[in-house]
């Protein structure tokens, strides 16, 4: 059996690590596994059966054209033709599509090829792009146009920015046309929520399953560090959270009300700031963005609670990583992120329900639940256990 995965990145970022994990697991199971990607922090020579799609020049041109006419995934024809020749050579039994919206591939050209050559196809939904008119998520915008036909997109100037045109109606129509032409297609959602959403329109009537993403629970574990001493927080109740979510325009009220409610022994620590911001409030500590996984697990482990007020997300690996390090999580619940907590060691509250969020924080301050957090993650989100489900799926599809 030959399996080819296609993704924007390999070995870096959340989807790149997932693809790498599945690829290496396939190879260990004696499956002939291949990967195609646009960029990686790993040299091509070190990636077994790896193929790099395009280059930075083509990608930048694609991004520019996309912003002019509002259609991402409609350029990079030359790079895509070369990819299709590569696929001709390796003759995969199954092609698994991951993230294809990073300005490196002509989506319709690829889908038409898969349909014409009757290649069994898996579409993995890391976000909503495959079944909408081009947006990655729609919940925070309160948009349901994708259920019928897009147009007048409320996110046309955000996400994948379009300077001049709204092409969302054509994009959605193309999704239905080109995915619809692939006879043997399986949809995999990384959460039950996104699986359920996807089969309402573009993937209606298709085989659909849910396989949660996983993490290395052997690495993300409670870890001793000098974090509290470094920031002079040794006697504080630390509320940790992702900077981008807390400071988004959707969470202005959440941020203000939570900071105003903090007691003298409580501090909000925001991680992952990409800007040169030193301070927002004396009640808030700002940590810069880091790719250092060891540093991340030390930060997770030092916190008393991780609060992620995300308004829209397919799953949320940071919630999972924090719990694996023994830190309970409180998260907003209107999308797949609610599936990361169990209601015992971590909690999901409705989007914008600040009162309930603060109430759950107080509960966790008074009750120790960290041991249960890690057990929950080991049982539900261990990467080997979860990605073995892909191996089983590959064989089911191959033998059908």
Secondary structure in CASP SS format (residue, H / E / C, confidence):
PFRMAT SS
TARGET T0000
AUTHOR 0000-0000-0000
METHOD secondary structure of the structure
MODEL  1
X C 1.00
X E 1.00
X E 1.00
X E 1.00
X E 1.00
X E 1.00
X E 1.00
X E 1.00
X E 1.00
X E 1.00
X C 1.00
X C 1.00
X H 1.00
X H 1.00
X H 1.00
X H 1.00
X H 1.00
X H 1.00
X H 1.00
X H 1.00
X H 1.00
X H 1.00
X H 1.00
X H 1.00
X H 1.00
X H 1.00
X H 1.00
X H 1.00
X C 1.00
X C 1.00
X C 1.00
X E 1.00
X E 1.00
X E 1.00
X E 1.00
X E 1.00
X E 1.00
X E 1.00
X E 1.00
X E 1.00
X C 1.00
X C 1.00
X C 1.00
X H 1.00
X H 1.00
X H 1.00
X C 1.00
X C 1.00
X C 1.00
X E 1.00
X E 1.00
X E 1.00
X C 1.00
X C 1.00
X C 1.00
X H 1.00
X H 1.00
X H 1.00
X H 1.00
X H 1.00
X H 1.00
X H 1.00
X H 1.00
X H 1.00
X H 1.00
X H 1.00
X H 1.00
X H 1.00
X H 1.00
X C 1.00
X C 1.00
X C 1.00
X C 1.00
X C 1.00
X C 1.00
X C 1.00
X H 1.00
X H 1.00
X H 1.00
X H 1.00
X H 1.00
X H 1.00
X H 1.00
X H 1.00
X H 1.00
X H 1.00
X H 1.00
X H 1.00
X H 1.00
X H 1.00
X C 1.00
X C 1.00
X C 1.00
X E 1.00
X E 1.00
X E 1.00
X E 1.00
X C 1.00
X C 1.00
X C 1.00
X C 1.00
X C 1.00
X C 1.00
X C 1.00
X C 1.00
X C 1.00
X H 1.00
X H 1.00
X H 1.00
X H 1.00
X H 1.00
X H 1.00
X H 1.00
X H 1.00
X H 1.00
X H 1.00
X C 1.00
X C 1.00
X C 1.00
X E 1.00
X E 1.00
X E 1.00
X E 1.00
X E 1.00
X E 1.00
X C 1.00
X C 1.00
X C 1.00
X H 1.00
X H 1.00
X H 1.00
X C 1.00
X C 1.00
X C 1.00
X C 1.00
X C 1.00
X C 1.00
X C 1.00
X C 1.00
X C 1.00
X C 1.00
X C 1.00
X C 1.00
X C 1.00
X H 1.00
X H 1.00
X H 1.00
X C 1.00
X C 1.00
X C 1.00
X C 1.00
X C 1.00
X C 1.00
X C 1.00
X C 1.00
X C 1.00
X C 1.00
X C 1.00
X C 1.00
X C 1.00
X C 1.00
X C 1.00
X C 1.00
X C 1.00
X C 1.00
X C 1.00
X C 1.00
X H 1.00
X H 1.00
X H 1.00
X H 1.00
X H 1.00
X H 1.00
X H 1.00
X H 1.00
X H 1.00
X H 1.00
X H 1.00
X H 1.00
X H 1.00
X C 1.00
X C 1.00
X C 1.00
X C 1.00
X E 1.00
X E 1.00
X E 1.00
X E 1.00
X E 1.00
X C 1.00
X C 1.00
X H 1.00
X H 1.00
X H 1.00
X H 1.00
X H 1.00
X H 1.00
X H 1.00
X C 1.00
X C 1.00
X C 1.00
X C 1.00
X C 1.00
X C 1.00
X C 1.00
X C 1.00
X E 1.00
X E 1.00
X E 1.00
X E 1.00
X C 1.00
X C 1.00
X C 1.00
X C 1.00
X E 1.00
X C 1.00
X C 1.00
X C 1.00
X C 1.00
X C 1.00
X C 1.00
X C 1.00
X C 1.00
X C 1.00
X C 1.00
X C 1.00
X H 1.00
X H 1.00
X H 1.00
X H 1.00
X C 1.00
X C 1.00
X C 1.00
X C 1.00
X C 1.00
X C 1.00
X E 1.00
X E 1.00
X E 1.00
X E 1.00
X E 1.00
X E 1.00
X H 1.00
X H 1.00
X H 1.00
X H 1.00
X C 1.00
X C 1.00
X H 1.00
X H 1.00
X H 1.00
X H 1.00
X H 1.00
X H 1.00
X H 1.00
X H 1.00
X H 1.00
X H 1.00
X H 1.00
X H 1.00
X H 1.00
X C 1.00
X C 1.00
X C 1.00
X C 1.00
X E 1.00
X E 1.00
X E 1.00
X E 1.00
X E 1.00
X E 1.00
X E 1.00
X E 1.00
X C 1.00
X C 1.00
X C 1.00
X C 1.00
X C 1.00
X C 1.00
X C 1.00
X C 1.00
X C 1.00
X C 1.00
X E 1.00
X E 1.00
X E 1.00
X E 1.00
X E 1.00
X C 1.00
X C 1.00
X C 1.00
X C 1.00
X H 1.00
X H 1.00
X H 1.00
X H 1.00
X H 1.00
X H 1.00
X H 1.00
X H 1.00
X H 1.00
X H 1.00
X C 1.00
X C 1.00
X E 1.00
X E 1.00
X E 1.00
X E 1.00
X C 1.00
X C 1.00
X C 1.00
X C 1.00
X C 1.00
X C 1.00
X C 1.00
X C 1.00
X H 1.00
X H 1.00
X H 1.00
X H 1.00
X H 1.00
X H 1.00
X H 1.00
X H 1.00
X C 1.00
X C 1.00
X C 1.00
X E 1.00
X E 1.00
X E 1.00
X E 1.00
X E 1.00
X C 1.00
X C 1.00
X C 1.00
X H 1.00
X H 1.00
X H 1.00
X H 1.00
X H 1.00
X C 1.00
X C 1.00
X C 1.00
X C 1.00
X C 1.00
X C 1.00
X E 1.00
X E 1.00
X E 1.00
X C 1.00
X C 1.00
X C 1.00
X C 1.00
X H 1.00
X H 1.00
X H 1.00
X H 1.00
X H 1.00
X H 1.00
X H 1.00
X H 1.00
X H 1.00
X H 1.00
X H 1.00
X H 1.00
X H 1.00
X C 1.00
X C 1.00
X C 1.00
X H 1.00
X H 1.00
X H 1.00
X H 1.00
X H 1.00
X H 1.00
X H 1.00
X H 1.00
X H 1.00
X H 1.00
X H 1.00
X C 1.00
X E 1.00
X H 1.00
X H 1.00
X H 1.00
X H 1.00
X H 1.00
X H 1.00
X H 1.00
X H 1.00
X H 1.00
X H 1.00
X H 1.00
X H 1.00
X H 1.00
X H 1.00
X H 1.00
X H 1.00
X H 1.00
X C 1.00
END
